[in-house]
Amino acid sequence: QVQLVESGGGLVQPGGSLRLSCAASGFTFSTSTMSWYRQAPGKERELVAGKPSAGGTTNYADSVKGRFTISRDNAKNTAYLQMSSLKPEDTAVYYCNARFQRYGLALTYWGQGTQVTVSS
């Protein structure tokens, strides 16, 4: 079964840092596109960062550019989101997303999310 398990969220002060992890299983991680999304209460879910398996361009939301870095370790089937210089407006539930093809179909899976709260 496909599983995406996020971890690393928590409470951090403005200006602080956190690293989120997404442990993946049940599909070929190395050929997938991994992304991070976030959703604040009452707001639409938005793309934070995307990381293709190879040969693609990493994509960041303008609001996090220069502060967040997405990476992946194919040997560990894990994607990461390094977050620095955190702001209160970064407070949201962060979701790991995987996109890949199976049986000729394009599939999308979501993790359960991890809460990030930026507050003093």
PyMOL commands that set and color helices and strands:
alter all, ss='L'
color gray80, all
select helices_A, chain A and resi 29-31+88-90
alter helices_A, ss='H'
color red, helices_A
select strands_A, chain A and resi 3-7+10-12+18-25+33-39+46-51+59-60+68-73+78-83+92-102+105-110+114-118
alter strands_A, ss='S'
color yellow, strands_A
deselect
rebuild
show_as cartoon
